[in-house]
Every structure is written in C-alpha cells, then in structure tokens.
Amino acid sequence: MNRDPTSNANATTSVGISDNRTPQPFEHGQLNSARVYDYLLGGKDNREIDRDMGDELLSRAPEIKSLVWFARGFGLKAVEMAAGDGIRQFIDLGSGFPRSPNVHEVAQGIEPSARVVYVDYDPVVHTHCDALLAKRHGVTALLGDIRNPHDILDQLKNHALFDFSEPVAITLVGVLHYVMDTEDPAGIIAAFRDQMAPGSYLALTHGSLDSSPEILEVLTGTDGTSAQVTFRTAAQTEALMAGFELLEPGVVPVQELLRPDLPSTRMVMLGGIGRKGK
Ligand SMILES: C[S@@+](CC[C@H](N)C(=O)[O-])C[C@H]1O[C@@H](n2cnc3c(N)ncnc32)[C@H](O)[C@@H]1O
C-alpha cells in the first residue's frame, strides 16, 4: 500500500491542535477517514490510498458495505426519535461528506423549522457540506475538531445561534473511535453534556473490540494518519455516555438497534442513545 504517514507530520488544525492525524486541505498520499468511509459507502470522493484500505477491509469482511449503511441508518433513526420527541436543534459531529438521506432531511421532514449544524474537522468535507447542504433554510456547516469541544460550542452559540437553554440532539456516528484515549473522549462528551438542556439526546456509534482479530489487524495500518482508530469495548463505550440515561437496549451492535433480523458482521459497530434527565 502506498502510504506515507510522515507527509502530514506536525500539521496544525484551524483550532490549534498540532498532530499528524488532522486532515489538511492539500495533503497528498495520506490516508483519510472521511474518504475511506466515502469509498465504503459507494461514493466518489476518495483516492487510491483510501480505496486500498477499503479493499483490505472488504477482502476480510465484504459485509462491511452493509455495516456502514446500518450505522448511518441507526444515526438517522436516533434523529427521527429526537425530532418526534420535540427536539428542534440538531448537531451532527463528524458529519462526513454529504450523503442523502442526511440529518436535515429527516429532522426537517418531521418539523420543517428544525435547525441542523454539520461539523467536521476535514476542510474538504467542510467545503462540500457548506456548498451542498448549508444553502438550505436552517442548515449550517462548521469547521471544527471535536477534540476542541469549547471551540465548537462557541461556534454553535455565536455563529449558528443555537440556544442551549432548549434541548438539542447530538449525533456522533463513526467519529469517537478516531479520538485516542490520550485525547480524553469522555471529557469531550462531558463538555457538550454540561451545556445540553434536560431532555437533550446523544446518539453515538463506536467501533468494537469484539470485531474479528483480522479486522483489528488491518486497522493497525491506519496508525499515524487521520484514519487511525482505537476501537473500544461496549463497557468503555457506555462509560463515554456517563451523565445520560441510556435508552434500552443500551450499547449494542447497531443492527440490534435497527431491526431484529439484520445479520451480524465481523466488524462490530456499537450504537447507543442517551437522554439527559430532566
Ligand atoms: C467514518 S466518517 C463518518 C461520517 C458520518 N458521520 C457518517 O456516518 O456517514 C468520520 C468523519 O468524522 C470526521 N472526524 C474524525 N475525527 C474528527 C474530529 N476530531 N473532529 C471532527 N470531525 C472528525 C472525519 O473527517 C469524517 O468525516
């Protein structure tokens, strides 16, 4: 595989995080999480190096093509649930390249006045979201790194004019496993949770350490790039949702949250929905 993990060394993000795992606008030869995911979803916004990683995963577990759609389906189901419960403000963290159906289509399909903010730290993803999604009424795209949650909260309050005295729904679909333990994923969730009004929703998916050893082995090839992952156990994932009332059936493979008859997959993606108590 033609990967050069040093080509982006010590890049600095728009929010001041300095590392070699942060996408840059004109990087070349660097594996990229948004583009690998786009390839798995059947999109066109990917490069050879991303397709190579996608193919390595698919050669071990072709059903990953279904899994990525199950994960998206779960995220949208959570949006539907929150909108049905009266939530009118939605924040999609790590939104990825625009792909229909998207959060605003589901939320505004239930309540046309719903407001949706798409946040991603990849400048190319952000540009796509800004150009393709943010022209619609009530839809905004922000460039932000969840590892700097206070920057995102500031942007939500000052640019997107979100009202945190009212409940919000936050989706984190396929994002938290890109945050290493040293980057304090629990602290990131807590920073958002502390601002969320009672009745707010948090829905997340997370790669599981119950995935097959072969898959976990392939994923080590992402180390040192923006696609580097740290998969966690269900208990570790549940711990990230501290302070939320976990809805039944808790943190389980996303298939179980969608429909009882969906097949299991060798890459296991956990999902869970939490609600902040009143
Ligand atoms: C696997 S994709 C998932 C995209 C989308 N949520 C979906 O379900 O289709 C992960 C996305 O999270 C973004 N991402 C990863 N780490 C991030 C961070 N620290 N802050 C903001 N976005 C991040 C990537 O750029 C990418 O677009």
The ligand as a MOL file (V3000), in Angstrom:
LIG
                    3D

  0  0  0     0  0            999 V3000
M  V30 BEGIN CTAB
M  V30 COUNTS 27 29 0 0 0
M  V30 BEGIN ATOM
M  V30 1 C -16.3110 7.4580 9.3600 0
M  V30 2 S -16.7260 9.0830 8.8800 0 CHG=1
M  V30 3 C -18.4350 9.1460 9.3780 0
M  V30 4 C -19.2180 10.1850 8.6280 0
M  V30 5 C -20.7010 10.3000 9.0080 0
M  V30 6 N -20.8990 10.5550 10.4290 0
M  V30 7 C -21.4850 9.0810 8.5850 0
M  V30 8 O -21.9450 8.3600 9.4470 0
M  V30 9 O -21.6100 8.8440 7.3850 0 CHG=-1
M  V30 10 C -15.9340 10.0140 10.1690 0
M  V30 11 C -15.9910 11.5160 9.9820 0
M  V30 12 O -15.5770 12.1110 11.2060 0
M  V30 13 C -14.6870 13.1720 10.9240 0
M  V30 14 N -13.8120 13.3190 12.0940 0
M  V30 15 C -12.8890 12.4560 12.5650 0
M  V30 16 N -12.2680 12.9740 13.6420 0
M  V30 17 C -12.8360 14.1770 13.8670 0
M  V30 18 C -12.6170 15.2020 14.8290 0
M  V30 19 N -11.6610 15.0770 15.7460 0
M  V30 20 N -13.3830 16.3030 14.7800 0
M  V30 21 C -14.3390 16.4510 13.8070 0
M  V30 22 N -14.5590 15.5350 12.8540 0
M  V30 23 C -13.8170 14.4090 12.8910 0
M  V30 24 C -13.9580 12.7500 9.6680 0
M  V30 25 O -13.4290 13.8390 8.9530 0
M  V30 26 C -15.0770 12.0470 8.9010 0
M  V30 27 O -15.7740 12.9240 8.0600 0
M  V30 END ATOM
M  V30 BEGIN BOND
M  V30 1 1 1 2
M  V30 2 1 2 3
M  V30 3 1 2 10
M  V30 4 1 3 4
M  V30 5 1 4 5
M  V30 6 1 5 6
M  V30 7 1 5 7
M  V30 8 2 7 8
M  V30 9 1 7 9
M  V30 10 1 10 11
M  V30 11 1 11 12
M  V30 12 1 11 26
M  V30 13 1 12 13
M  V30 14 1 13 14
M  V30 15 1 13 24
M  V30 16 1 14 15
M  V30 17 1 14 23
M  V30 18 2 15 16
M  V30 19 1 16 17
M  V30 20 1 17 18
M  V30 21 2 17 23
M  V30 22 1 18 19
M  V30 23 2 18 20
M  V30 24 1 20 21
M  V30 25 2 21 22
M  V30 26 1 22 23
M  V30 27 1 24 25
M  V30 28 1 24 26
M  V30 29 1 26 27
M  V30 END BOND
M  V30 END CTAB
M  END
